Amino acid sequence: MPAFAPGLVHTPVTPFARDGAIDFALYGRLIDFQLANGAQALALPMHAGESVSLTDRERRRLIEFAIAHVQGRAPVIAHVSDAGTATAAALARHAREAGAAAVVVTTPYYWTPPPAMAIEHFAQIGAAAEIPLFIYNAPDEMQGSRVTVDFCSMLIARLPSFAGVVDLSLDWQFMIELMTRAPELKPGFRLISGTELFVSCAAIGAIDMFAPLAGVAPKLVHELYTLCRAQKLFEARPVQEQLAALRQAVKPAGVAALKAAMRAMDRDCGEPRAPLLPLNPARRQRLVSEIDAIAALWSEPRGW
Amino acid sequence: MQSPVTPLKADFSLDLPTFERLLDFHVRTGAPAISWPHHKGESLNLTIDERKLFAEAAVRVVNGRVPVTIHVSGLAVEDTMELARHAQHIGADGILAITPYFWNPSLEAIEAYFVRLCGVIELPVLSYNSPSYLAGIEITGELMSHLIDRLPNFVGVKEASFNSEKFLEISRAALALRPDFAMLTGVEYLLPSVPLGGVGSYSAAGSICPNLCGALFEACLRGDWPRARELQSKVSWLWLLFRDQYPSSLKGGMVMMGRPVGPTRAPLPTATPERQAHIRNELERLGILDSEPYGW
């Protein structure tokens, strides 16, 4: 299997119309915007794209739509996490048939299986997918569930298509140990930054980054990515601090805040689906003020 | 910066001559500063009188060659205050204090604590943020801003979350208000912290491999990232090795480097001969036995 190089990966939100249905026309527009503003690949629907609030049928339709719409301009990574192994494996098989370049998967939702069963979970999804599989390691989003380097080593031995970890643990101890051990077991194994906190991760050896904030601040995200790829890490610090400020403003309210921030940039993608609630007017106003205070965002594109 | 372990005799009493040799070893092998007694120095297993005695020894032996800071955190805040006054009295260059133990203090309580501590002495005060060892209790960016605003002698943090987001939250808040605020990492995670404005770290492995630790710091300051990655990988491997039964594994490793410092006080275990042999194998595999000083 040839190595798959994700690069700068935008993770778009999923726009919903007022009646709650996926607004595919707007989604197409958003994908075009992301591709025109620095995306080298797309990963969807990530948690930022409300994957867990989509029905199985919608998830498949979304992947098919995105790949058809992209028309080969960039690879599409399909997020196929689910609680049940067979359900996730079926999504993975579908992703490959639809033309996805890779799949990305979390530990199972809700269940906390022992390591041997979690290995089996990923191995079965990987076998169904056939294309490269990345583990999404996001303990804050997954009630503390995380993978260890020992776990990754076992999975490398079990699943040849296991290509890397998309990291949101942000844990230096884990990342450095991973990049010390995993590439020795599997040359080309990748540590991928799961968000725009990239400087430390790039110092440790990551050359790929998932970018949930790229719909809001694509220029800043691209600048951070480019500087870190060139290993200009000291130069990247001011850009990193601006993006950390944006992340800190958006993070507490999650997708609702991300969508509010999209609207503040005149790229309205609607509100999140239940059970998430839209921001109330006071919080929305506070978020807009916080975003307005980040000077680096003033030169970001407004509208489509 | 080096924070020496606390040498003990076979009967677990303090071993002052070996402590003096160890301090001198750290200064001679390039430590830019000395700080004692961190948790690695078994601070909480020492009496207040023992802490004072060795603090005095540290200031006397180092004798101004490099700055000496004293870690004053005790289970009782009143002990902390006393140790802080003592540190100032004996001529230490600063103190270090963690957020209060055990009580899961609120942010308001942490603020009140540092305000009081910075008021009882005039020395520079370094804070110590260690959420993973203290049930998530940590100094937020907002609290850091308050403290810097209020306290002229609040000069830095030993940051031990080892997490990009937490480091950036504190560094953004602190460096915006006080550009020379010292962002220090708890152990040698220099590769991920120096490009974010980190100016150094305390050292876990410095009594084993001072050359390696110094070379990593130099490579990071130079921005030689490929070299720094190679060195960081080794140093981090050692941290994972020593983190298991810290600091008894470290004391066990020092035996293998010809610098024995005795046992570790209970409830911590003392490294068994088997554990020492395992550590020796790892040190050999990493090339440490050939590239680092043996003996004092």
Boltz contact constraints between the chains, C-beta under 6 A:
constraints:
  - contact:
      token1: [A, 170]
      token2: [B, 163]
      max_distance: 6.0
  - contact:
      token1: [A, 170]
      token2: [B, 164]
      max_distance: 6.0
  - contact:
      token1: [A, 170]
      token2: [B, 165]
      max_distance: 6.0
  - contact:
      token1: [A, 171]
      token2: [B, 163]
      max_distance: 6.0
  - contact:
      token1: [A, 172]
      token2: [B, 162]
      max_distance: 6.0
  - contact:
      token1: [A, 172]
      token2: [B, 189]
      max_distance: 6.0
  - contact:
      token1: [A, 172]
      token2: [B, 192]
      max_distance: 6.0
  - contact:
      token1: [A, 173]
      token2: [B, 162]
      max_distance: 6.0
  - contact:
      token1: [A, 176]
      token2: [B, 236]
      max_distance: 6.0
  - contact:
      token1: [A, 180]
      token2: [B, 233]
      max_distance: 6.0
  - contact:
      token1: [A, 197]
      token2: [B, 164]
      max_distance: 6.0
  - contact:
      token1: [A, 197]
      token2: [B, 165]
      max_distance: 6.0
  - contact:
      token1: [A, 199]
      token2: [B, 195]
      max_distance: 6.0
  - contact:
      token1: [A, 199]
      token2: [B, 196]
      max_distance: 6.0
  - contact:
      token1: [A, 200]
      token2: [B, 164]
      max_distance: 6.0
  - contact:
      token1: [A, 200]
      token2: [B, 192]
      max_distance: 6.0
  - contact:
      token1: [A, 203]
      token2: [B, 191]
      max_distance: 6.0
  - contact:
      token1: [A, 203]
      token2: [B, 192]
      max_distance: 6.0
  - contact:
      token1: [A, 203]
      token2: [B, 195]
      max_distance: 6.0
  - contact:
      token1: [A, 205]
      token2: [B, 229]
      max_distance: 6.0
  - contact:
      token1: [A, 231]
      token2: [B, 225]
      max_distance: 6.0
  - contact:
      token1: [A, 233]
      token2: [B, 195]
      max_distance: 6.0
  - contact:
      token1: [A, 234]
      token2: [B, 195]
      max_distance: 6.0
  - contact:
      token1: [A, 234]
      token2: [B, 223]
      max_distance: 6.0
  - contact:
      token1: [A, 241]
      token2: [B, 172]
      max_distance: 6.0
  - contact:
      token1: [A, 244]
      token2: [B, 168]
      max_distance: 6.0
